[in-house]
């Protein structure tokens, strides 16, 4: 019985005492070496890949030695028999995961990390260094939007990937979470871009008819994009000039009432309203291309739809509303989150 180290160049496995591999590579200084353990099972030599953690290899070897001394069956390392692809498929098929409103975003995050690491890699082969390599790659490689991903985006990718391992650990699918100690990147996602009334009117005039309504509501009311696009007539109280969202419609699952001004009132009553209610907007997916086109034509630089939420909160503040009224309308539960917008 013993621990073997695998050369990252030629994949030859040798004892820990060897400093230089047969291929000439200095194994002891190699940063991406994998550890294996070797033992005999019923007279047959068996080798088991552990991964890049030497301490994990030592712990696993002690388990095998103890099981052999006590004449018990040797349980195989669970991390060494399940691939990243299989783990992902299992996790995304869990009922409690599939019912989440952010399921599609979670699946996309895990897919991005899995594609970088390799679906056929075993869980025992994953190390914090692999995740750090992914972080560096995402921060330096252009996305489909023509720029590298921001730290907040990369953190969401890694957080969902770690959550998958944590859930597998809870269910006994794996024995250890190899990426639990990976630290998040420092984020600076505080947005300070606000539009004046004149700038907004320029933007609004350049918007196509398809997106004018959501843009107008987003500028005056602190609602999220999905809350606006899925707005139904039953949630609109024209008499008292309120939009009332139930808990199932908000991000924090807490219902809230949002007052609207005369301009929003005039816009809403100008829309055709079905007799039996229904959705306010026919199209319930956001046409980002049209919005970016309008932003560029208005000369607003890197202005995003979510920045309109900042504008709405600022507009409520300028209208004389106090801190608590604005928080209630925006749905922020904590002061720390609210301060990023205020």
Secondary structure, DSSP 8 states (H G I E B T S, - for coil): -EEEEE-TTT--EEETT--B-TTS-BGGG-TT-EEEEEEEETTEEEEEEEES-HHHHHHHHHHHHHHHHTT------GGGT-BHHHHHHHHHT-HHHHTSTTHHHHHHHHHHHHHHH-TTSBGGG--HHHHHHHHHHHHHSB-TTSSB--HHHHHHHHHHHHHHHHHHHHTTS-S--TTTT---------------HHHHHHHHHHS-HHHHHHHHHHHHS---HHHHHT-BGGGEETTTTEEEE-GGGSTTS--EEEE--HHHHHHHHHS---TT--BSSS--S--HHHHHHHHHHHT--S--TTHHHHHHHHHHHHTT--HHHHHHHHT--SHHHHHTT-
